[in-house]
Amino acid sequence: MEYELKATAGEYEVTGPDSVSFDKYVVGITSLEMLLHSLKTVKEKDTYWQWIYITLHSAVQAYMVLALSGKGPMLTYSGKPISDMVEILRNTKKLPKFKLDSYLNLYEKTKSEVFNIYPSESKLFVPTTSQDQSIKHLNKIRNDFVHYKITGLMLIMSNSPFGIVTDCLDYIEFLAFQSNNIIWHNEQYKTETEKLLSECRSVIEASDKIVGGR
């Protein structure tokens, strides 16, 4: 997808490129980059917990979309059953515009049989109780920060506040390297994902020891 960045004449000068291109892989990687920055920063500025949850949510969603769109985007759409979408494509040869499914629905799909995109290779996600709770709870916390419904928000920090982050990183790692559903057209994207996941874990391990241990 491509978006053109435009400035109102005289408002400010754009010194960067005329346009910036994104794809599903880039969104996932940049989300992990911002998560890593937030994890490093939260030790000095605890209000960065907001950005830990927002960027983590963005990363989880990006890799869910990547893993569900191995043979095309249909599994990532909301509303119509997959069989209906296939019928529309067969008859019209062109998919109409669909909305991306919700975070929780995308998550459920990675645990269901529709995730068997490549029957002989695909692996469904089978979460631990902790992972299932963390992945779902992340959506609530992120929405609380993004869609303010109250004048304030207080987070109760546990002895191991990075538990949700670790569980969700485990999920991303599964989607990226164990589900066998993501096709890495660019080897650099795969390498960068591995590197960023490792760096996030290293920061968490060092920080968790200071905060209280796991």
One Martini backbone bead per residue (centre of mass of N, CA, C, O) as a GRO file, in nm:
protein
  214
    1MET     BB    1   0.101   0.032   0.015
    2GLU     BB    2   0.022   0.388  -0.054
    3TYR     BB    3   0.130   0.711   0.075
    4GLU     BB    4   0.085   1.052   0.051
    5LEU     BB    5   0.283   1.315   0.156
    6LYS     BB    6   0.138   1.625   0.263
    7ALA     BB    7   0.174   1.979   0.243
    8THR     BB    8   0.098   2.279   0.326
    9ALA     BB    9   0.149   2.563   0.202
   10GLY     BB   10   0.383   2.707   0.430
   11GLU     BB   11   0.386   2.520   0.685
   12TYR     BB   12   0.605   2.302   0.579
   13GLU     BB   13   0.900   2.118   0.522
   14VAL     BB   14   0.978   1.854   0.312
   15THR     BB   15   1.284   1.646   0.341
   16GLY     BB   16   1.193   1.391   0.243
   17PRO     BB   17   1.024   1.184   0.087
   18ASP     BB   18   0.747   1.178  -0.123
   19SER     BB   19   0.724   0.869  -0.029
   20VAL     BB   20   0.577   0.587   0.160
   21SER     BB   21   0.625   0.241   0.194
   22PHE     BB   22   0.407  -0.041   0.267
   23ASP     BB   23   0.388  -0.354   0.444
   24LYS     BB   24   0.333  -0.621   0.640
   25TYR     BB   25   0.631  -0.655   0.717
   26VAL     BB   26   0.702  -0.364   0.796
   27VAL     BB   27   0.493  -0.332   1.019
   28GLY     BB   28   0.604  -0.552   1.203
   29ILE     BB   29   0.895  -0.443   1.234
   30THR     BB   30   0.833  -0.152   1.333
   31SER     BB   31   0.680  -0.245   1.583
   32LEU     BB   32   0.926  -0.384   1.714
   33GLU     BB   33   1.105  -0.135   1.723
   34MET     BB   34   0.913   0.032   1.910
   35LEU     BB   35   0.908  -0.171   2.137
   36LEU     BB   36   1.207  -0.166   2.202
   37HIS     BB   37   1.218   0.133   2.274
   38SER     BB   38   1.008   0.118   2.506
   39LEU     BB   39   1.159  -0.090   2.682
   40LYS     BB   40   1.411   0.096   2.724
   41THR     BB   41   1.246   0.356   2.840
   42VAL     BB   42   1.069   0.257   3.095
   43LYS     BB   43   1.292   0.277   3.316
   44GLU     BB   44   1.271   0.609   3.308
   45LYS     BB   45   0.959   0.594   3.178
   46ASP     BB   46   0.657   0.463   3.281
   47THR     BB   47   0.459   0.583   3.052
   48TYR     BB   48   0.564   0.367   2.829
   49TRP     BB   49   0.351   0.146   2.866
   50GLN     BB   50   0.162   0.241   2.651
   51TRP     BB   51   0.366   0.171   2.407
   52ILE     BB   52   0.400  -0.123   2.459
   53TYR     BB   53   0.102  -0.205   2.406
   54ILE     BB   54   0.061  -0.074   2.126
   55THR     BB   55   0.306  -0.205   1.974
   56LEU     BB   56   0.241  -0.498   2.041
   57HIS     BB   57  -0.034  -0.508   1.905
   58SER     BB   58   0.071  -0.437   1.623
   59ALA     BB   59   0.256  -0.684   1.597
   60VAL     BB   60   0.054  -0.911   1.637
   61GLN     BB   61  -0.134  -0.833   1.404
   62ALA     BB   62   0.072  -0.845   1.173
   63TYR     BB   63   0.143  -1.157   1.211
   64MET     BB   64  -0.140  -1.261   1.173
   65VAL     BB   65  -0.177  -1.159   0.885
   66LEU     BB   66   0.062  -1.307   0.761
   67ALA     BB   67  -0.035  -1.602   0.847
   68LEU     BB   68  -0.332  -1.567   0.699
   69SER     BB   69  -0.193  -1.471   0.394
   70GLY     BB   70  -0.043  -1.699   0.230
   71LYS     BB   71  -0.298  -1.726  -0.009
   72GLY     BB   72  -0.426  -1.465   0.093
   73PRO     BB   73  -0.667  -1.228   0.240
   74MET     BB   74  -0.939  -1.372   0.327
   75LEU     BB   75  -0.877  -1.453   0.636
   76THR     BB   76  -0.871  -1.129   0.724
   77TYR     BB   77  -1.165  -1.103   0.692
   78SER     BB   78  -1.480  -0.977   0.747
   79GLY     BB   79  -1.814  -1.130   0.784
   80LYS     BB   80  -1.762  -1.341   0.568
   81PRO     BB   81  -1.736  -1.637   0.476
   82ILE     BB   82  -1.501  -1.806   0.307
   83SER     BB   83  -1.691  -1.941   0.099
   84ASP     BB   84  -1.808  -1.672  -0.008
   85MET     BB   85  -1.543  -1.550  -0.109
   86VAL     BB   86  -1.477  -1.769  -0.312
   87GLU     BB   87  -1.734  -1.727  -0.484
   88ILE     BB   88  -1.680  -1.436  -0.560
   89LEU     BB   89  -1.408  -1.487  -0.699
   90ARG     BB   90  -1.513  -1.692  -0.911
   91ASN     BB   91  -1.729  -1.488  -1.045
   92THR     BB   92  -1.544  -1.202  -1.055
   93LYS     BB   93  -1.217  -1.206  -1.007
   94LYS     BB   94  -1.295  -0.992  -0.772
   95LEU     BB   95  -1.255  -0.840  -0.483
   96PRO     BB   96  -1.407  -0.681  -0.266
   97LYS     BB   97  -1.437  -0.474  -0.013
   98PHE     BB   98  -1.277  -0.536   0.296
   99LYS     BB   99  -1.247  -0.585   0.629
  100LEU     BB  100  -1.062  -0.612   0.883
  101ASP     BB  101  -1.042  -0.806   1.123
  102SER     BB  102  -1.039  -0.860   1.433
  103TYR     BB  103  -0.815  -0.937   1.663
  104LEU     BB  104  -0.975  -1.176   1.798
  105ASN     BB  105  -1.050  -1.321   1.533
  106LEU     BB  106  -0.767  -1.368   1.433
  107TYR     BB  107  -0.681  -1.538   1.672
  108GLU     BB  108  -0.890  -1.768   1.638
  109LYS     BB  109  -0.787  -1.857   1.356
  110THR     BB  110  -0.499  -1.960   1.463
  111LYS     BB  111  -0.677  -2.205   1.622
  112SER     BB  112  -0.797  -2.303   1.357
  113GLU     BB  113  -0.852  -2.481   1.063
  114VAL     BB  114  -0.803  -2.231   0.869
  115PHE     BB  115  -0.481  -2.240   0.933
  116ASN     BB  116  -0.457  -2.475   0.713
  117ILE     BB  117  -0.305  -2.374   0.444
  118TYR     BB  118  -0.078  -2.612   0.478
  119PRO     BB  119  -0.160  -2.921   0.561
  120SER     BB  120   0.146  -3.050   0.583
  121GLU     BB  121   0.260  -2.780   0.768
  122SER     BB  122   0.063  -2.655   0.937
  123LYS     BB  123   0.018  -2.478   1.259
  124LEU     BB  124  -0.150  -2.455   1.528
  125PHE     BB  125  -0.242  -2.265   1.794
  126VAL     BB  126  -0.141  -2.368   2.134
  127PRO     BB  127  -0.214  -2.236   2.418
  128THR     BB  128  -0.159  -2.129   2.704
  129THR     BB  129  -0.315  -1.988   2.955
  130SER     BB  130  -0.134  -1.738   2.962
  131GLN     BB  131  -0.135  -1.667   2.661
  132ASP     BB  132  -0.439  -1.634   2.622
  133GLN     BB  133  -0.473  -1.405   2.829
  134SER     BB  134  -0.262  -1.204   2.716
  135ILE     BB  135  -0.367  -1.166   2.425
  136LYS     BB  136  -0.647  -1.061   2.519
  137HIS     BB  137  -0.558  -0.838   2.724
  138LEU     BB  138  -0.408  -0.657   2.529
  139ASN     BB  139  -0.659  -0.547   2.383
  140LYS     BB  140  -0.778  -0.395   2.625
  141ILE     BB  141  -0.543  -0.211   2.695
  142ARG     BB  142  -0.510  -0.077   2.423
  143ASN     BB  143  -0.801   0.039   2.410
  144ASP     BB  144  -0.776   0.216   2.663
  145PHE     BB  145  -0.555   0.401   2.531
  146VAL     BB  146  -0.695   0.475   2.249
  147HIS     BB  147  -1.004   0.468   2.390
  148TYR     BB  148  -1.114   0.707   2.566
  149LYS     BB  149  -1.360   0.686   2.853
  150ILE     BB  150  -1.176   0.831   3.052
  151THR     BB  151  -0.970   1.046   3.250
  152GLY     BB  152  -0.830   0.774   3.356
  153LEU     BB  153  -0.539   0.546   3.417
  154MET     BB  154  -0.461   0.236   3.592
  155LEU     BB  155  -0.180   0.037   3.655
  156ILE     BB  156  -0.127  -0.287   3.777
  157MET     BB  157   0.166  -0.403   3.898
  158SER     BB  158   0.343  -0.672   3.894
  159ASN     BB  159   0.618  -0.861   3.965
  160SER     BB  160   0.572  -0.929   3.636
  161PRO     BB  161   0.511  -0.698   3.390
  162PHE     BB  162   0.629  -0.882   3.129
  163GLY     BB  163   0.438  -1.124   3.077
  164ILE     BB  164   0.267  -1.032   2.833
  165VAL     BB  165   0.500  -0.979   2.644
  166THR     BB  166   0.621  -1.264   2.641
  167ASP     BB  167   0.371  -1.415   2.536
  168CYS     BB  168   0.352  -1.245   2.268
  169LEU     BB  169   0.632  -1.318   2.160
  170ASP     BB  170   0.575  -1.618   2.139
  171TYR     BB  171   0.351  -1.584   1.928
  172ILE     BB  172   0.514  -1.446   1.709
  173GLU     BB  173   0.721  -1.674   1.680
  174PHE     BB  174   0.523  -1.884   1.586
  175LEU     BB  175   0.414  -1.741   1.335
  176ALA     BB  176   0.699  -1.693   1.196
  177PHE     BB  177   0.851  -2.011   1.261
  178GLN     BB  178   0.607  -2.253   1.316
  179SER     BB  179   0.345  -2.240   1.128
  180ASN     BB  180   0.425  -2.221   0.809
  181ASN     BB  181   0.262  -1.947   0.679
  182ILE     BB  182   0.511  -1.775   0.622
  183ILE     BB  183   0.635  -1.594   0.349
  184TRP     BB  184   0.978  -1.523   0.277
  185HIS     BB  185   1.069  -1.312   0.031
  186ASN     BB  186   1.257  -1.170   0.251
  187GLU     BB  187   1.526  -1.251   0.440
  188GLN     BB  188   1.556  -0.987   0.602
  189TYR     BB  189   1.286  -0.999   0.752
  190LYS     BB  190   1.348  -1.253   0.911
  191THR     BB  191   1.608  -1.156   1.049
  192GLU     BB  192   1.481  -0.904   1.185
  193THR     BB  193   1.276  -1.052   1.357
  194GLU     BB  194   1.471  -1.223   1.520
  195LYS     BB  195   1.637  -0.988   1.637
  196LEU     BB  196   1.406  -0.831   1.781
  197LEU     BB  197   1.308  -1.055   1.967
  198SER     BB  198   1.580  -1.091   2.114
  199GLU     BB  199   1.608  -0.796   2.217
  200CYS     BB  200   1.349  -0.787   2.381
  201ARG     BB  201   1.425  -1.019   2.574
  202SER     BB  202   1.681  -0.890   2.692
  203VAL     BB  203   1.545  -0.644   2.820
  204ILE     BB  204   1.346  -0.799   2.997
  205GLU     BB  205   1.544  -0.964   3.163
  206ALA     BB  206   1.688  -0.718   3.289
  207SER     BB  207   1.431  -0.571   3.402
  208ASP     BB  208   1.297  -0.800   3.573
  209LYS     BB  209   1.521  -0.816   3.789
  210ILE     BB  210   1.465  -0.531   3.898
  211VAL     BB  211   1.151  -0.546   3.956
  212GLY     BB  212   1.124  -0.898   4.053
  213GLY     BB  213   1.083  -1.113   3.864
  214ARG     BB  214   0.960  -1.451   3.745
   0.00000   0.00000   0.00000
